[in-house]
């Protein structure tokens, strides 16, 4: 006769004891993460119940349960809206410019700062490039107007002094996407170097010593040691960035918007503000937000699959 199978009740009790012992052993770590977990539940998971109104003709007076169900009516309206192709084009174009021109800048900055040997000079540069992150978009937009305004802008005054004609930086649609990208680089590039500098700090110094003994230049060390060492961090941040391809940021675009550049400045975020807030079409704006979230999820899953296919760890 074979051995009797273990009692499932005993196995469950042992599993619960192991879990309890692990919680007790690392109780301070779990307590440290508890506020973040509670914030995630309260501000991320509970509000997901509101997605239901994208399938309703929601009325605040009737509430979730009594509002009329309309199915996919709001999504059909969104996809048939003549503004939809323009919104999609502007949103993707602004994010693609950020992906191409903004995303590599923190990596380059981190690599350059890592090569600075004077600690005082290195920390000074770090502080200078970090500072713009703490400025609001209102201040950034005000500085942009101060420098690039057509009549009184500092840049145009300098052009006039040099004998050139002033340029309409803020009212020419051809410059709008580049202006947003430049603002993002100036404001956030320094802050983005923090993660990459932390990753670079974890590289084994013996690798650099061995490379120097073999006669590798500093550029070769950077290319063959530093970059491969932080490749996983770069890929994870890139995957997360792909998930935000449908988000531009209402505040930045809204502050820079004017009637002359409306054709290239109207994105999903401004559209939701205009339709959902100003016109009180809550169900329709929620449907737009749900569409953005689904596209972002698809992009994350797709980019994560590609990363794993090419031999990288991926995000999950």
PyMOL commands that set and color helices and strands:
alter all, ss='L'
color gray80, all
select helices_A, chain A and resi 8-25+27-55+63-66+73-80+84-114+119-134+137-148+154-161+173-201+205-213+218-229+231-242+250-256+259-265+268-277+282-309
alter helices_A, ss='H'
color red, helices_A
select strands_A, chain A and resi 56-57+68-69
alter strands_A, ss='S'
color yellow, strands_A
deselect
rebuild
show_as cartoon
